[in-house]
Amino acid sequence: MKMKRGSIPCLCTELNLALTLHGGQSFRWTACDSGYKGIFNGCIWTLSQNKTHLSYTVQGHLKDSVNYDNILSEYFRLSVSLKEHYKQWAKADIHFQKRLDENNAVRILKQDVVENLFSFICSSNNNISRISNMVEKLCSLFGRKIYSTEDREYYDFPTIEALKEKNVESILKREKFGYRAAYIVNAAERLSVLGGKDWLLNLQGENVSYHAAREQLMTLPGIGPKVADCICLMSLDHLDAIPVDTHIFQIAQANYLPHLKKQKTVTPKIHTEVSNYLRELWGPLAGWAQAIVFSTKINTKSKSIEKQKRKNSDNENLVQAKIFKSKYQDVFLPSHLDQRLSHIYISYHHVVNNLCMKNPKILGLVQAEHKNAHLHYEALHLQSLHQPSNKIEQ
């Protein structure tokens, strides 16, 4: 097991790590104290960035002959200038121009085609969190172990041959993969007959057209139009491929194809109409533009949901504060203590949600402080009972 550290030039306006790694492209990246940790190219990578550089630590069976700077650069396609393409997309599309934000520097990852294909078979009718869990389960059950620490083991993504073994489907069904279990095994069996990974690599942009690659991918079990487009875009260099999901469909209805507003679902015909329109509008890297628009919509929606959650929680905690104070209505509290009581309930909620989700160890500390606050006011109450004026001095 070897380790190497490095750093490559990369402006933060050209790469937003959080949006790129947690945007539904790859499902093997997690946030950690030092940045983001994930697995690709058979190695464990830890990434962080500042305004001008992307830093990394890579661990695994490293080879002295391999240039890991180049591997990382190729993974993020850093040879492509987002700044220049932003200008082109904004010039062609007034709606894109309205969404333009340098902080939304999403890059299309150049992924291993086998991992990408089976990950997106898992994505059917699923959310990112559950897809990530499924992908990790595939790796831990059928992948090669790369490295282990006291609290975690790291695995490479399984090979096609490993996924077509006769007991794989029953194991995956036991692990709650549902109907996806059969898709995974059947796709692996079909790929093995066709020629395995080499067959997939022959579908790259340098070998065949986007439409030809997409058509071939859709002959595999578990792969429909959207999944085929994801594979074309993220691992076969067809950067004009546009996966059309619910979010992109809604954007198309609102801004580009208003006659589709009456349509409720994305049929294959609608998928083709939307993707063809956006490909014509955004050009050769239309799939990349789509990823940026998708990310903008998701972030806007997430912020709106979180804002409403905070508002609802604040209202709930104010009610709890009033209930608590009514319990001790015979106690006079100076205004600064009265304000502090209400503040405790609201700040407690925010601390738990903003800190404890990042570090569960903090939860115990916060709960202890919350308990101490209750004890403090209980003490104030007892003290008040022994005072003739029933007042508590500061």
SULZIJO-V828944 format. One record per residue. N is the residue number from 1. SS is DSSP state (alpha for helix, beta for strand, coil for the rest). BURIAL is + if it has 16 or more other ideal C-beta (glycine too) atoms within 10 Angstrom, else -. Layout:
N,SS,BURIAL ; N,SS,BURIAL
This chain:
1,coil,- ; 2,beta,- ; 3,beta,- ; 4,beta,- ; 5,beta,- ; 6,beta,- ; 7,beta,- ; 8,beta,- ; 9,beta,- ; 10,coil,+ ; 11,coil,+ ; 12,coil,+ ; 13,coil,- ; 14,coil,+ ; 15,coil,+ ; 16,coil,+ ; 17,alpha,+ ; 18,alpha,- ; 19,alpha,+ ; 20,alpha,+ ; 21,alpha,+ ; 22,coil,+ ; 23,coil,+ ; 24,coil,+ ; 25,coil,+ ; 26,coil,+ ; 27,coil,+ ; 28,coil,+ ; 29,coil,+ ; 30,beta,- ; 31,beta,- ; 32,beta,- ; 33,coil,- ; 34,coil,- ; 35,beta,+ ; 36,beta,+ ; 37,beta,+ ; 38,beta,+ ; 39,beta,+ ; 40,beta,+ ; 41,coil,+ ; 42,coil,- ; 43,beta,+ ; 44,beta,+ ; 45,beta,+ ; 46,beta,+ ; 47,beta,+ ; 48,beta,+ ; 49,beta,+ ; 50,coil,- ; 51,coil,- ; 52,coil,- ; 53,beta,- ; 54,beta,+ ; 55,beta,+ ; 56,beta,+ ; 57,beta,+ ; 58,beta,+ ; 59,beta,+ ; 60,beta,+ ; 61,coil,- ; 62,coil,- ; 63,coil,- ; 64,coil,- ; 65,coil,- ; 66,coil,- ; 67,coil,- ; 68,alpha,+ ; 69,alpha,- ; 70,alpha,- ; 71,alpha,+ ; 72,alpha,+ ; 73,alpha,+ ; 74,alpha,- ; 75,alpha,+ ; 76,coil,+ ; 77,coil,+ ; 78,coil,+ ; 79,coil,- ; 80,coil,- ; 81,coil,- ; 82,alpha,+ ; 83,alpha,- ; 84,alpha,- ; 85,alpha,+ ; 86,alpha,+ ; 87,alpha,- ; 88,alpha,- ; 89,alpha,+ ; 90,alpha,+ ; 91,alpha,- ; 92,alpha,- ; 93,coil,+ ; 94,alpha,- ; 95,alpha,- ; 96,alpha,+ ; 97,alpha,- ; 98,alpha,- ; 99,alpha,+ ; 100,coil,- ; 101,coil,- ; 102,coil,- ; 103,coil,- ; 104,coil,+ ; 105,coil,+ ; 106,coil,+ ; 107,coil,+ ; 108,coil,+ ; 109,coil,+ ; 110,coil,+ ; 111,coil,+ ; 112,coil,+ ; 113,alpha,+ ; 114,alpha,+ ; 115,alpha,+ ; 116,alpha,+ ; 117,alpha,+ ; 118,alpha,+ ; 119,alpha,+ ; 120,alpha,+ ; 121,alpha,+ ; 122,alpha,+ ; 123,coil,+ ; 124,coil,+ ; 125,coil,- ; 126,coil,- ; 127,coil,- ; 128,alpha,- ; 129,alpha,- ; 130,alpha,- ; 131,alpha,+ ; 132,alpha,+ ; 133,alpha,- ; 134,alpha,+ ; 135,alpha,+ ; 136,alpha,+ ; 137,alpha,+ ; 138,alpha,+ ; 139,alpha,+ ; 140,alpha,- ; 141,alpha,- ; 142,alpha,+ ; 143,coil,+ ; 144,coil,- ; 145,beta,- ; 146,beta,+ ; 147,beta,+ ; 148,beta,- ; 149,coil,- ; 150,coil,- ; 151,coil,- ; 152,coil,- ; 153,beta,- ; 154,beta,+ ; 155,beta,+ ; 156,coil,+ ; 157,coil,+ ; 158,coil,+ ; 159,coil,+ ; 160,alpha,+ ; 161,alpha,- ; 162,alpha,- ; 163,alpha,+ ; 164,coil,+ ; 165,coil,- ; 166,coil,- ; 167,coil,- ; 168,alpha,+ ; 169,alpha,+ ; 170,alpha,- ; 171,alpha,- ; 172,alpha,+ ; 173,alpha,- ; 174,alpha,- ; 175,coil,- ; 176,coil,- ; 177,coil,+ ; 178,coil,- ; 179,coil,- ; 180,alpha,+ ; 181,alpha,+ ; 182,alpha,- ; 183,alpha,+ ; 184,alpha,+ ; 185,alpha,+ ; 186,alpha,+ ; 187,alpha,+ ; 188,alpha,+ ; 189,alpha,+ ; 190,alpha,+ ; 191,alpha,+ ; 192,alpha,- ; 193,alpha,- ; 194,alpha,- ; 195,coil,- ; 196,coil,- ; 197,alpha,- ; 198,alpha,- ; 199,alpha,+ ; 200,alpha,+ ; 201,alpha,- ; 202,coil,- ; 203,coil,+ ; 204,coil,- ; 205,coil,- ; 206,coil,- ; 207,coil,- ; 208,coil,+ ; 209,coil,- ; 210,alpha,+ ; 211,alpha,- ; 212,alpha,- ; 213,alpha,+ ; 214,alpha,+ ; 215,alpha,- ; 216,alpha,+ ; 217,alpha,+ ; 218,coil,- ; 219,coil,- ; 220,coil,+ ; 221,coil,- ; 222,coil,+ ; 223,coil,+ ; 224,coil,- ; 225,alpha,+ ; 226,alpha,+ ; 227,alpha,+ ; 228,alpha,+ ; 229,alpha,+ ; 230,alpha,+ ; 231,alpha,+ ; 232,alpha,+ ; 233,alpha,+ ; 234,alpha,+ ; 235,alpha,+ ; 236,coil,+ ; 237,coil,+ ; 238,coil,+ ; 239,coil,+ ; 240,coil,+ ; 241,coil,+ ; 242,coil,+ ; 243,coil,+ ; 244,coil,+ ; 245,coil,+ ; 246,alpha,- ; 247,alpha,+ ; 248,alpha,+ ; 249,alpha,+ ; 250,alpha,- ; 251,alpha,+ ; 252,alpha,+ ; 253,alpha,+ ; 254,alpha,- ; 255,alpha,- ; 256,alpha,- ; 257,coil,+ ; 258,alpha,- ; 259,alpha,- ; 260,alpha,+ ; 261,coil,- ; 262,coil,- ; 263,coil,- ; 264,coil,- ; 265,coil,- ; 266,coil,+ ; 267,coil,- ; 268,alpha,- ; 269,alpha,- ; 270,alpha,+ ; 271,alpha,+ ; 272,alpha,- ; 273,alpha,+ ; 274,alpha,+ ; 275,alpha,+ ; 276,alpha,- ; 277,alpha,+ ; 278,alpha,+ ; 279,alpha,+ ; 280,alpha,- ; 281,alpha,- ; 282,alpha,+ ; 283,coil,+ ; 284,coil,- ; 285,coil,+ ; 286,alpha,+ ; 287,alpha,+ ; 288,alpha,+ ; 289,alpha,+ ; 290,alpha,+ ; 291,alpha,+ ; 292,alpha,+ ; 293,alpha,+ ; 294,alpha,+ ; 295,alpha,+ ; 296,alpha,+ ; 297,alpha,+ ; 298,alpha,+ ; 299,alpha,+ ; 300,alpha,- ; 301,alpha,- ; 302,alpha,- ; 303,alpha,- ; 304,alpha,- ; 305,alpha,- ; 306,alpha,- ; 307,alpha,- ; 308,alpha,- ; 309,alpha,- ; 310,alpha,- ; 311,alpha,- ; 312,alpha,- ; 313,alpha,+ ; 314,alpha,- ; 315,alpha,- ; 316,alpha,- ; 317,alpha,+ ; 318,alpha,- ; 319,alpha,- ; 320,alpha,- ; 321,alpha,+ ; 322,alpha,- ; 323,alpha,- ; 324,alpha,+ ; 325,alpha,- ; 326,alpha,- ; 327,alpha,- ; 328,coil,- ; 329,coil,- ; 330,coil,- ; 331,coil,+ ; 332,beta,+ ; 333,coil,+ ; 334,coil,- ; 335,alpha,- ; 336,alpha,- ; 337,alpha,- ; 338,alpha,- ; 339,alpha,- ; 340,alpha,- ; 341,alpha,+ ; 342,alpha,+ ; 343,alpha,- ; 344,alpha,+ ; 345,alpha,+ ; 346,alpha,+ ; 347,alpha,- ; 348,alpha,+ ; 349,alpha,+ ; 350,alpha,- ; 351,alpha,+ ; 352,alpha,+ ; 353,alpha,- ; 354,alpha,- ; 355,alpha,- ; 356,alpha,+ ; 357,coil,- ; 358,coil,- ; 359,coil,- ; 360,coil,- ; 361,alpha,- ; 362,alpha,- ; 363,alpha,- ; 364,alpha,- ; 365,alpha,- ; 366,alpha,- ; 367,alpha,- ; 368,alpha,- ; 369,alpha,- ; 370,alpha,+ ; 371,alpha,- ; 372,alpha,- ; 373,alpha,+ ; 374,alpha,- ; 375,alpha,- ; 376,alpha,- ; 377,alpha,+ ; 378,alpha,- ; 379,alpha,- ; 380,alpha,+ ; 381,alpha,- ; 382,alpha,- ; 383,alpha,- ; 384,alpha,+ ; 385,alpha,- ; 386,coil,- ; 387,coil,- ; 388,coil,- ; 389,coil,- ; 390,coil,- ; 391,beta,- ; 392,coil,+ ; 393,coil,- ; 394,coil,-
